[in-house]
Amino acid sequence: LLVEVGIEKLRFAKKVTTVEISPRQSVALIGANTSNITLAQHLLDAGYKVHLVHRGNDIHLPADQLKYIAPTYNYVCHHPRFQVYGSAEIVDFYGYTGDFILGIKSGEKVVELSVGAVALSPEGDQDLIKIAHSIFHVDVNDDGSMAALDEITTRSLTREDGIFISNPIQKKNHQDICQLLVASDATASMVLNLLNRREIYHRITVSQVDESLCGGCGVCVKTCMFQAVSLQGLTKVSVIDPRRCMGCGNCVTACPCGARDLADKPVEYLYSAIDVLSDFKTKNKGKSVLLLACEGCGYESLD
């Protein structure tokens, strides 16, 4: 039945285009701490430009950690390709993997940084974890820590391509300096593996608009959490910014005119998939329930 569902997707899905991105040789590090200073050294040695964004005025490392990495700290802080943005607030983030735009407000100045990737190192900073969740869409574990793609095999990767975390193994809520450095080395390896490619291929799986049905009501603008939708022209037709659209489908379900659809998961395909899966035979007597759940919050619905 799942094979038949896949065939139905091929039958109904619209053509998805691909964009080739030459990754930018710059990385934004969020959080001023030992992990990111060590990570910055690896990136600077590889010829990358590094932007360190943090909420404080100065970089203060714990004395028991600084005594081990003092040479690294001095090397990084005096490097010509290392830029610090202190007292900074992240106000915007969008783009493709390898070509992101990170908007920050540092003091009274608003700056847009063009970066190939972002690395997050909260080291227990709960406010930074909230920022990572709301702006970079990184999952959060039940214990309040950032969730890696896999806690065993890929502790530096997240569900979002191009967004990395320095994720040391915790030992009874104590961060050992060795674990911090190992986590930084692993994250550096993952970042360089991504950005050292000549091209990154990005599939444009955005929401699409049928202009003949669009009523210009603006409901899609209000429901888009990524600020990817706007009304343009005299007729106020809905327009998608592909660099911001994440293909979540919120605007599709909200549109009162039925003018929106997802390129790779059109409504016709979903209806057809339901018809196919309804033929599933169970050993249990009685009615079956078919649940359509996403990979994130859908698990809570399933529970």
Disulfide bonds with the S-S distance in Angstrom:
none
